[in-house]
Amino acid sequence: MGKKFYISLEANPLSVDILVGGRLRSADFTGGLKHPIIVMPKFMTEDVELQKALEEYSGYGKSFILEKEEIEDVTIVTDLEESQTPDADTPVPSSFPNVKEAKTWFNKFKGISYGKMSTKEKLLAVASEFGVSLVFDNE
């Protein structure tokens, strides 16, 4: 889950006392009327149980509402397969469907940066370093 930001519908600071898991919790909406600009009081929490309790609270939608939710982008990293690691022993194919596929292959299996293969001519030069003359299926 992520962070949830709640905003008071009134300009004055707001405090909501609510039972969460048998414990009394307080959600204090801070901010409020500031001259010359009105800044509505806000409250943020990452506590999933408190979020659920606030959204089930009788004052939800009347005294305060959900302003926004930020969900963290979680990336799961797994061990790379052997075929995905750059390997000097992997033989270079002489034919690829297109230039993009060839660049991707050289980057993935030989660890060549895309910058060194920015043009087709540079890609062909990289391939010649490995003793291969490339042919593209779409040409």
N, C-alpha and C positions, 0 to 999 in steps of 0.2 A: 504494500500500500504506500501511499505517499502523504504529502502534507496537504491539509485542507485549511483554507482560509475562510473564516466566517466574518460577516460584516453586520454591525448593528444597524437597524433601520431608524434609529434615533441619533441625534447629534450628541447626546450626553453619554458618558461612559456607562457600561453595562456590566453587571456581574451575574452569572447564572450558576446557582448551586444545584448540583445534580448527583444522584447516586449512580456510581459505576462499580459494578462487582461488589456491592455491599459497602463501598466506601464513599463518603461524601467528597465530591470533587468540585472545584470552582473554576469556571471559565471567565476570566476577566477580560472584557473587551476594552482595550486602551485606545487613547486618541480622543477625538471629540472636537467640539467647536473651537476653532482657532480663527482669529481675525487676521486678515480679511477673507481667508479661504476656509470653507467647512471641510473637515476631514472626518469621515465617519469612523467611529471606534471599530477596531478589528481584533480578532483572536485567531491564532494559528495553533494547530496541534498535529502531531504525527501519530498520536495514540488512537489506534483503531477502535478500541472499546469506547473511548470518550467521544470520538466522531459519531459512532452509532447512537450513543446515548443522546448527544446533542440533536441529532436529526430525528429522534423519536420524542424529544421534549415538546411539551405543549406550546411553548413559545416560539418554536421553530416555524419560520414563515410569517410570524407576527412581529416579534421583537428583533430577530436576526435571521439571516439567510446565508447560504453557502455562496461565497464570492467566487472562489476558484479552487481548483485542485491541481496539484503538481505531482505527477507520478514519475518516480525515478526510472530512468532507462537502465534496466539491468541487462548486462550482457554476460552470458554464461560462456566461460572459456573452457574448452576441453583440450585434451592432448591432441596434438596434430598427428595425423596419420603419417606414416613414413613417406608415402608418396607425395605429401604436401610440403615436405621440408626440402630446401635447396640441396641438391645432390650432384656432385661432379660426375658420378658414375652413370646417371640417367642418360640414355642415348637421346639425341635430339631428332625428332621426326623431321622429315624433309618436306612434308606437305601439311598445310593448315587451311582451314576454311577461309580465313581472312587475316588481315594484318593485326586486328585487335586480338584475335585468339592466339596468334603467335607471340605478341607482346605479353599477354597474360601467362602463357606457358613459360616463357623465358624468366619472367619475374617469379613465378611460383616454384619452378623446378631448378633454376640456375641462380636465383637471387639477383638478377640483373634489374637495376632500377629503371622505372619507366622513363626517367629523364635521359638515360643513355639510349633510349629507343624512341625518341620523340618523332622521328620521321621514318618513312619506309626505308630510306637509304641507310639510316643509322641502324635500323633493325637488321637489314641484310648484312651490314658490316659486323654486327654482333654475332649473327649466325655463322659468318665466314670464320670468325675466331674459333668456333667449335668445329670447323671443317665441314659445314653443311651449306648447300645452296638451296634456299627456300623456294617453294612453289606454293602459290595460293590457289585454292580450288575455284574461287570466284573470278579468276582472271584468265 
